[in-house]
Amino acid sequence: MGYDGYVKVRAVLFDLGHTLWDLQYNLSLPPVIYRRVRQRLARTLDGPLPSADRLREAVEARWLREEVSVLKEGRLDQRPFSELIAEGLAGGGVQVSGRALAAVTDIILSPDIYARVMEADTVLALHALKERGQRLGVVSNTYQRGAILRDQLAEVGALPYIDVTVFSSEVGLRKPHPALFEVPLAELGVPAAEAVFVGDSPREDIAGAKAVGMRAVLTRQYREQTLEGAPAPDHIIWRLQEIVDYVDALNGAK
């Protein structure tokens, strides 16, 4: 047992965006991306194509309708982004499928659309947790392919510390669905009571983790959200490195 009768912690799971790293949207890139999309479609399809701006409007309008539906209906399913792109393009008068759709999807989901910044002390925190024998995981809501995110985790020096990665784009469900928390715990072989989840979203991260029996830590390093009716977190941190002291305290370390 840890302090105050708590079960000791054996695993720590992290959200990605605004938790392990910050996200900075590249406003200049979308026009370039959709020019590439149009060029790719021109190599595949016969006949005239809408302008790059019109293609962008059609795809973004379909994506926005999906996100509004998710929020209004409280949906936790996640459709493949390629399907939304195909429907958006169809709304703009362009029918695309197969390899062309896969290629267009990869262009639109370019990892360069966001600059991902991970602080040096975050990597140090992961290192410190691993030294303490903790199993570590990443759980993120994303439309990105998991392979791209794993490559980016490797680029910032975090992947060697991560034992399991779970992405909504691969599961077909999004946080706070219980599966997004139960799948990594099962892979790690750690019960929920012996795990901590760290994230920035009260609804997705805090409520979702606590619903399956995990302790939940709210990070406010990159942005601060109100609880909005979500349950109170077990702890709040302002830099991710503080999670090391929290785990030490739970485990009775001196």
C-alpha positions in Angstrom: 0.0 0.0 0.0 1.0 3.6 -0.5 0.3 6.6 1.7 -3.1 7.1 3.1 -4.0 3.5 2.3 -3.8 4.0 -1.4 -2.8 1.0 -3.6 0.7 1.6 -5.0 1.1 2.8 -8.5 2.6 0.5 -11.1 1.7 2.3 -14.4 1.3 5.9 -15.6 -0.6 6.6 -18.8 -0.5 10.0 -20.7 -2.6 11.9 -23.1 -0.5 13.4 -26.0 -1.7 16.8 -27.2 -1.3 19.5 -24.6 0.0 16.9 -22.1 3.2 15.2 -23.2 3.7 17.8 -25.9 2.3 21.1 -27.0 0.5 21.6 -30.3 1.0 24.7 -32.5 -1.2 24.8 -35.6 0.6 25.8 -38.8 -1.8 28.3 -40.4 0.2 28.6 -43.6 0.2 24.9 -44.4 -3.5 24.0 -45.4 -3.4 26.0 -48.7 -0.2 24.1 -49.6 -1.7 20.8 -48.6 -4.8 21.2 -50.7 -2.8 22.2 -53.8 -1.0 18.9 -53.3 -4.3 17.1 -53.0 -5.5 18.7 -56.2 -2.3 17.7 -58.0 -2.6 14.1 -56.8 -6.3 13.9 -57.9 -5.4 15.3 -61.3 -3.0 12.4 -61.9 -5.8 9.9 -61.2 -9.1 11.4 -62.3 -10.3 12.5 -65.7 -12.1 15.8 -66.4 -12.0 19.2 -64.6 -11.4 19.4 -60.9 -12.6 22.1 -58.4 -10.0 24.5 -57.2 -7.8 23.7 -54.2 -9.7 26.1 -52.1 -13.0 24.5 -53.0 -11.6 21.0 -52.2 -10.5 22.3 -48.8 -13.9 23.9 -48.1 -15.7 20.6 -49.0 -13.5 18.4 -46.8 -13.4 20.8 -43.9 -17.2 21.3 -44.0 -17.7 17.5 -43.8 -15.2 17.2 -40.9 -16.9 20.0 -39.0 -20.3 18.4 -39.4 -18.9 15.2 -38.0 -17.3 16.9 -35.0 -20.5 18.8 -34.3 -22.4 15.5 -34.4 -20.0 13.9 -32.0 -20.4 16.7 -29.5 -24.1 17.1 -29.8 -24.9 13.4 -29.6 -22.2 12.5 -27.1 -20.8 9.9 -29.6 -17.7 8.0 -28.7 -17.3 6.2 -32.0 -14.6 7.5 -34.4 -15.0 7.0 -38.2 -11.9 6.6 -40.3 -10.9 10.1 -41.5 -10.5 8.7 -45.0 -14.3 8.1 -45.1 -15.0 11.7 -44.1 -12.6 12.9 -46.8 -14.3 10.8 -49.4 -17.7 12.1 -48.4 -16.4 15.7 -48.3 -14.9 15.4 -51.8 -18.0 13.8 -53.1 -19.9 16.8 -51.8 -17.6 18.9 -53.9 -18.3 16.7 -57.0 -15.2 14.5 -56.8 -15.5 10.7 -56.4 -12.3 9.1 -55.1 -11.5 5.7 -53.6 -8.8 3.1 -53.2 -5.1 4.1 -53.5 -6.0 7.7 -54.5 -8.1 8.1 -51.4 -5.3 6.7 -49.2 -2.8 9.0 -50.8 -5.0 12.1 -50.4 -5.7 11.1 -46.7 -2.0 11.0 -46.0 -1.5 14.4 -47.6 -4.4 16.0 -45.6 -3.2 14.4 -42.4 0.3 15.7 -42.9 2.2 15.6 -39.5 3.6 19.0 -40.4 0.1 20.6 -39.9 1.1 20.9 -36.2 4.4 21.7 -34.6 4.8 19.3 -31.7 7.0 20.6 -28.9 8.1 18.4 -26.0 10.0 20.1 -23.1 13.3 18.5 -22.0 12.0 18.0 -18.5 9.1 15.9 -19.8 11.6 13.4 -21.2 13.5 13.5 -17.9 10.2 12.8 -16.1 9.6 9.7 -18.3 13.1 8.6 -17.6 12.6 9.0 -13.8 9.4 7.0 -13.9 11.0 4.2 -15.8 13.8 4.1 -13.3 11.2 3.6 -10.6 9.9 0.6 -12.4 6.7 2.2 -13.8 5.0 0.9 -16.9 4.2 3.8 -19.2 1.7 4.3 -21.9 0.2 6.9 -24.3 -3.5 7.2 -25.1 -4.7 9.8 -27.5 -7.8 10.9 -29.5 -6.5 11.6 -33.0 -7.2 11.2 -36.6 -3.5 10.7 -37.3 -2.2 7.2 -38.1 -0.6 5.6 -35.1 2.6 4.9 -37.1 3.1 8.6 -37.7 2.7 9.5 -34.0 5.0 6.7 -32.9 7.6 8.1 -35.3 7.2 11.5 -33.7 7.5 10.1 -30.2 10.8 8.6 -31.3 11.9 11.9 -32.8 11.5 13.7 -29.5 13.2 10.9 -27.5 10.1 9.7 -25.7 9.3 6.4 -27.5 12.0 4.3 -25.7 10.2 4.9 -22.4 6.7 4.1 -23.7 5.5 0.5 -23.3 2.1 0.8 -25.0 0.4 3.3 -27.3 -3.3 3.4 -28.0 -4.8 5.8 -30.5 -8.5 6.4 -31.3 -7.7 6.3 -35.0 -6.7 2.6 -34.6 -9.4 1.6 -32.1 -12.4 3.3 -33.7 -13.5 4.7 -30.4 -12.5 7.9 -28.6 -12.0 8.9 -25.0 -13.8 8.9 -22.6 -14.9 5.5 -23.9 -13.7 2.9 -21.3 -11.9 0.8 -24.0 -9.4 3.6 -24.5 -8.3 3.1 -20.9 -8.9 -0.6 -20.5 -7.0 -1.7 -23.6 -3.6 -0.3 -22.5 -4.1 -1.5 -18.9 -4.7 -5.0 -20.2 -1.6 -4.9 -22.4 0.4 -3.7 -19.4 -1.1 -6.3 -17.1 -1.9 -3.6 -14.5 -5.3 -3.2 -12.9 -6.9 0.3 -13.0 -6.5 0.8 -9.2 -2.7 0.6 -9.7 -2.6 3.1 -12.5 -2.6 6.9 -13.0 -3.8 8.8 -16.0 -2.4 12.2 -16.9 -4.3 14.5 -19.3 -5.5 18.1 -19.9 -9.1 17.4 -20.7 -11.6 17.1 -17.8 -14.2 15.4 -19.9 -12.0 13.0 -22.0 -9.1 12.3 -19.6 -10.2 12.9 -16.0 -13.8 11.6 -16.3 -12.8 8.7 -18.6 -9.9 7.5 -16.3 -11.9 7.8 -13.1 -14.9 5.9 -14.6 -12.7 2.8 -15.0 -11.2 3.1 -11.6 -7.9 4.9 -12.3 -6.5 7.9 -10.4 -6.6 11.0 -12.7 -4.2 13.9 -12.8 -5.1 17.1 -14.6 -2.1 18.9 -16.2 -2.3 22.6 -16.9 1.1 23.0 -18.4 -0.1 24.0 -21.8 -3.7 25.0 -21.4 -6.2 25.3 -18.5 -9.8 24.0 -18.9 -12.6 24.3 -16.5 -14.0 21.0 -15.0 -17.3 21.6 -16.9 -19.2 19.2 -14.7 -16.5 16.5 -14.9 -15.4 14.9 -11.7 -12.6 16.6 -9.7 -9.1 15.2 -10.6 -7.2 13.4 -7.9 -4.3 15.9 -8.4 -3.4 18.9 -10.5 0.1 19.6 -11.9 1.5 22.7 -13.8 4.5 20.9 -15.3 4.5 17.3 -16.3 7.7 16.6 -14.3 5.6 17.0 -11.1 4.0 13.6 -11.8 7.2 12.0 -10.5 6.7 13.5 -7.0 3.1 12.6 -7.1 3.8 8.9 -7.9 6.6 8.9 -5.3 4.1 10.2 -2.7 1.5 7.6 -3.6 4.1 4.9 -3.3 5.4 6.1 0.0 8.9 7.0 -1.4 11.1 9.1 0.9 
